[in-house]
Each structure stands twice: as structure tokens, then as C-alpha cells.
Amino acid sequence: DTKSVVIVTDCHPTILSRTTVGEEEDGAVMYIGPDSLALVQHNPIQSHMTSVFQSKKQAEGHIKMVDFCTGSGVQALCALLSLERVDAGATAVCVDVNDRALRFTRFNALLNGIESNRIYTVKADLISGSLLEPRDKVNCVRVDQQDGSISSIYDLLVNGFQSHKKHSNRFPSAPFDLILANPPFIPTPEADRDSISENISKRYGLFSSGGASGEDVLRSIIIMSGRLLTPENGMLAIVSEFMNPPVTQQSAEAHDELNLQLLDKLCHWWEGDLTEYKVNTSAKPAKGRGILFTNEFPVSSTTYAARRADDEAEYKVWIQNLEACGIYRVSPGQLYIKTGSPRKERGSDCKLDVQSKLVPQDKELGSIWTPYNYKAILYTGKEWDQLN
């Protein structure tokens, strides 16, 4: 059986001609794009939730998930609705820096018949790890700032919080079975460089700009996830653009130093230090194994800059930023990490083993993100099943 999901969100910036919406809003919310649908359409998450549900059923528990950078809530809501008949008690914590996004998420939950005790919205800055005070005082989690045990989004997700309201629902806390994320990933030039950079920055709202490197939010999510997931059979699923992805062995770039740089970076982030996120903990990340799926042929930095720039002056700014960040190629992709013992260690102390899989190019069906690209869906499903 299939069930329709109705999502209300903002239009594409091309239609809006901007990413701002009113003077009191933090900015527009991510439209439903191909990356919004990528995790929903590909099989690893469904396969994982089936596995988790079987173990939860035996233990009489329910699936708990976090959706970082939730936007309209599309990832979390689709996951909850897919579980509706088998685990009606599954819950999701949806995190975003934008009040407007959190309102859309709660509205879309109601629109799709999801009870308020199954979805919780939290305003937080993932780059700093800070909890933020929501403008909307209704149905958004607010933590007493005098509670010294909760000073960051990580603390909240680990410890939960005690509500003073009668008959309040229990806030889901770690360990989580599934973490979803569609973080802002565009390597946007810093706005304070010049007027051209400032104009570029205005075109890219909170939902799209991932900092100069494109990796600011991605890095934070991976560092936290290794400690938030259940140490066995938990999953992190991320859809993003990835900088300097591996390339095919037949490529002239296959043996350059960049080819393993991203995989090493992912492992380093997984074991990263939480102190910069206002967290004082000795918690170690779980061991894990995973697959980074990217396109067989990533685009070069020059092609990427040309696609983003509106004119020659902007192109120069984009190129300067990409070169300054050491970005030479870019690919859309999906990252899946499953907690548990790695198949083979990358090093004696390495907690994470990530493989690279290049999704074959198809001229008619498109790339890994193209909606209804059944060949890409079959490929990612097959490779994920083999890993497990």
C-alpha cells in the first residue's frame, strides 16, 4: 500500500527572486527539490527501518529519529508515515535554525495526520551547537535556560528535558535509531568580501549556504551523530553535495591525493571533538561502516562556478572562493553510515569505515538525485544490501 504525503513549503528562489520572506522571518524554507526526494526514494532507509522495527517489536520499544536541518519536515514526515501501520509510536525530533521552517514542519505534520506527541521541533544553530529561543511559543520545544545540564542541542538530544506542563509528552532522547539530514551545502563566498559576494549571499538563504567550504553544517552533524545513534544498528542518512569526491579508477585523477581525502575527512569528523559545541563529555562515537554514493563523473570547480554565477564578475568570485577552500570537483551524493563493527579498519584506532561507490551515469535517467532514476535506486539498494 502507498500513501500520499502533502508538503507545504516555499517556492524555488527563482520564482521568489530572493530567499527573504518578510521582515520578521529568518528566510525562506527549502523548496521540494531533487535532494529533498533522494533519501525518500532510495532504499537504504526503508531497509534499515524494517530491520530496526523487528528488534524494537521484540523489545516492545519504538523507533526514535532526529531530522537535522528539517526545513519543511519532508524527511521526518515521510519516515514517520512509512512506519504508521507497524510502529504508530515512532517519534521524530526535527531541528532547524529557522522559525519559519519549524512552523512549516508542525503544519505539515497536522496536514498529514501525525499526532503532536510523535513530532517535536527544536530551534538550534548546528554550527555552534547552541539552542535558540523560538519566536513561536506554541508547540516548539523550549528549554529553561537556567537548567545548567542543557546548554546545547547535543545536551538536549542526549538528556532530554523535564517539562513543567501537566500531561506533557516525553521528549525522545538518545540513543536514536535513525538520523536524517539534508544540510545546506553550497560553498558560498563570504558576504563581507565585497558587494558582489554580498549579492551572492543574498541569493542563498539559510537552507542552502554551507559556509565558504560548503561543509560547516555537514561536519557538525557527523561529529554529533556518532554519539547520538544507538551503538548497534543505528543509521545516519545524509543527502548533500560533497566536495572533492572520489573518482573512477579510469580517471586521470584517480591516483591524486584528493581521491581519499573526503573519506578520511568523514572518518575524522566522526571521531571529532565535541568541546567546540559547548559540550563537556567523554562519550566516544560508536563504531560504524558506511557508503558514500556520488556520481560517476563529478563536475569540475570551473563548471560548478559557471552554474552558480549570474555573470563574469560573479564567476570570478566563485572561482576564488573554491580555490581558497581547495575545492576542485563537486558531486551530489548520499552518505549512509550504520553503527556496529566496521568490516575492515582504516587504521588501528579508526571507528569508521566508509566505502566510496560511484553511481553509473545514465544520459536518459540523469544522476543519483534525479527523481525516479530507477537505475540509481537499484544500484544504491544493491550496494547497501551487500554491505550489510
N, C-alpha and C positions, 0 to 999 in steps of 0.2 A: 504494500500500500504506500501511496505517496501523499504528502500533504503540502499544500501551498503555503508559502511564507510571504507575508506582506511587510515590506520595509519602507518607512517614510524617512527621507533624508534630504539634504540639499542637492541642488543641481551641480553639474560639472562647472568648474570655474570658467570654461569657455562660454557657457551660457550666462553665468552670473557676471562675467567680465571682471571678476575680482574674487577674493577669498574672504572679504569682510561682509558682515550682515548686521547692520545697525551699530549704533554707538556703544551699546552696553554689552554686546556679545564678544566672546573671545575669538570668533572667527567662524567660518563655515565648517560644516561637518563633511567628512569624506562621502562623496557620491558612491553609488554602487558601480565599481569598475571591475575589470577582469581579475585584479588581485583580490577583490572582495569575495569573488566566487571561487577562487582557486582552491582554498582549503576545503570548501564545502563540496566541490565536485570530485576531488581526488580521494582515493580510498583509504590511505593510512589512518585517518582519524576514526572512520567508521569501524575499521578492523580493530583498532585499539579499544574503542568503547565497548565493542562486543566482548572482547577478552576481559576487560575490567568488570563489566556487568556480571559476568559469570562468577567471578571471585567475590564481588560485592553481594550477590544474591545469597551465596553460601554463608557469608558473614552477617547477613541482614543489615548491610550498610547501603549508602547511596553515593553516587558519583558526585565529586566536587571539582569544579573547574574555575579557572581565572581567565578572563579575557582582557589582556593589556591593550591599550590604545583601541578601545572598543568602538569608537565612532558611533554609528547608528545601532550597534549591538548585533550586527548581522551574523558574526561568527558564533557568539554565545547562544543567540536565539535559535539558530539552525541546529546547533548541537543539542540544546535542551528539547526542542521539538522532535528531533530524531529519537530521543530517549523516552518520549512521553508515554508510550504504551508499555515499556518494560521497566522504567525507573522514574515514576512520577515524582519521586522525592529528590531527584538530581537538582543541584544548585549551581549558580554561577555568580562570581564576583566580577563586575565589569568596571574597569579602571580607565579614566581619561583625564586629561588636563583641562578639557573644555566643558563648561557647564551645559552648553547647548547640546553637545554630544550625549551627555548623561540624561538630559531630558528626552532626546530622541529615543535613547535606549529604553527608558521606562515606558514611554508612549508605545513603542513598537512591541514591548512585552505585553502590555494590555491589549493591543490590537490583535495579537496572536494568541490570546487566551492564556498567557503564562501568569500564574499567581505571583503576588508580590513577595511571598515567602520563599520563592525559588530564585529570585534575581536581586542582587544588591549592587548599587552604584557608588563608586568612590572617586572623589576628585584628588588627583595626585600628580606631581611632577616627577616622572620616572628618571629624568636625567640627574636630578639632585636627590631623589628618593623622598622628597618632602610631601607630607599630607597637606592639602589645601582646603580652605574653608569654602564650601559650596555656596553660591548665591541663592540657589534654590534650597530652602529649608525643609522641603517636603520630599520624603521618600529617598533621600540621599544620605548615605552614612555620614554621621558627624561624630567625631571622637572628642571627648573632653580633653582640651589641651593641657589641663592640669594633671592628667594621667601620665606620669613620667615613664610608664612602661611602654607607651606607644608614641614614638616620636617620628616614625617614618612609615611608608607604605609597606615595607618589609615587616616591621614590627606588627602592624595591623593584621597582615595576612598570616603571620606565624601565631600570634597570640589571640587574635580576635579581640572583642571588647565587650564590656558589660554595659548593656543599655539600662537606663533607669526607667524606661517606659514599661508599664504593666503590659503583660501579654505580648511582649516583643519577641520576634523570631530570633533564633540563634544564628549569629553570623558565622558563615563557614570559615574555617581556618585550616592551616597546613596540618598534615601533608595533603596536597592536591593530586588528583588523578590525571588532570589534563590542564595544560596552559596553552592558550591560543594567543596569537599576536599578529597584527598587521601594522607594524610601526611605521612612522614617517621615515622615508629612506632617501629622499632626493638630496644629493650633496650640494646644498645651496650656498652660493657665495655669501660671506658675512655682509650684513646690511650696512655696516658703518664704514665700509671701504671707500665708497664713492656713491654718487647719485645713481649710476647705472645699477650697482649692486643693490641699492635700496629699492629701486623699481622692481628688480627681480624678486627680492624678498617679499614685496607686497603681493606678488602673484602666487606665492606659495604659502599657504596657511599652516596652522599648527599640524594639520593632518598629513602634510607632505614633506616638510623640511626636516631632514635628519641631521642638521648641522652641516658644517663645511665638508666633513668626510662622509656624510650620509649614514653614519654608524652610531651616533650618540645614543639614541634610544635603544637600538638593537643590542648594543653592548650591555646596557643596564638590565635589560630583560633577561639576557642569557646568564649574567652573573647571579641574579636573584633566583632564577628558575632551578638551578642545580640544588638549591637548598629548600625550595618550596615544594618540590614534587616528592611524592612517596618514593622511597629508595628502590623499590622494586615495581616494575610495570607502570611507571608514570610516563607521561608523554609531553614534550614541548613541541608545538607545531607553529612555525613562523612562515609567513609569506612576506617577501621583501625583494628589493633589488640588492644584489650582492656585488661588492667592489672587488675587482681583480680575481674573478672566479677561475678555477682550473679550466684548462682547455684540452681538447682531444690530443692523444699521443701523436697523431699525424700532423699536428700543427707545428710550425716552426718555433712557437713559443712554449711548447710542451715541457721543455727542459730548462726554462728560465727560472730564476729564483722566486718569481711570483706564483708559480703553479701550486705550491703547497702553502703559500703564505696565509691564505684565507683559512684553510683547515687548521693550521697552527694557531691562528688568531682565535678561532672559535673555541679551541681547547683551552687557551689561555684565559679567555673570558669566563668560561665555565668554572674555572678554579679561582676567579678573581676575588679581590679583597672588598668586603662589604663596608669597611670603615668610612669610605667616601660617601656612603649613602646614610650617614648618621646612625649606623648600626654597630653595636659592640657585641659581637658574637664569636664564639669559637666553632660554630657549626661548619662542617665540611660539606662540600657538594657530593651528591650521590654519584656513583659510577654510572656510566651510560655509553650507549652506542647509537649511532645515527647515520643519516644520509642527507647530504646536501644535493638537491636536484637543481641544476641550472641548464640553460640552453647549450646545445652543442656548439653554437657559434655566438659568443658574446659580442656586443658592439664595442667598437673602439672608443676611446675618450673623445676623439675628434668628431665621430658620428654622433655620440651622445650629446656633446656640446651643441652641435648643429641642430639637433632635435629640440633642445631646450631653449635655445636663443631665438629672440624675435628679430634681431638684426646683427650686423657685423660687430658693432660695439659690444653687444651682449655676448656674442660668441667669444670674443677675446677675454672677457671677464670669466666666463665659464671655463675656458681652457686654462687660464691662470690658476683658478681655484683647483681644478682637477690635478694639474701638475704639482701644485703646492702640497696637495694631500697624497700624492703618489698613486693616483688612480689612472690606470691605463686601459682598462676594459671593464664593462659592466654587463650584468645579466639579471633578468628577472629569475626568481627561484623560490624554492620551498625548502625549509630545513625541518627535519623531523629527528628528534632525539628521544630515545626510550631509556629509562633508567634501569639499572641492573648491570651485571658484569659485562665489560666490553669483550668482544670476540678476540681481539688482539690489541695489546697495549702499544701505544705510540711511544711510550717511554716507561721507565720503571715506576714512576710516580704519577703517570698520567691517569686522570679519572675518566677521560672521554675519548672514544674512538669514533671519528667521523669519516665516512667514505664520501667520495665525490662520484656522482652519477650524472652523465650528460644526456639530456633528453634529445633524441634524434630530431633534426629539423624536418619539417614537412611543409612543402610550399603551399599546399592547399589548406591544411588544418592549422598552420601557424605554430606558435611557441607554446611553452609549458603553461602559460597563463590564458591562452586563448580559450574562451568558453566552448564547451562541447568538443574539445580536441580529444577524441576518444583514444587515439594512439598514445598520446601523452599520459592519459589517465590509466590506460592499461600498463604502460611502461612503469610508472611510479608504483602502481599496485603490485606488480610482479617483483620489482626490486625490493620493496618493503617486506613482502612476504618471505623472500629469500633471506633477508637479514634476520628475520625472526624464526 
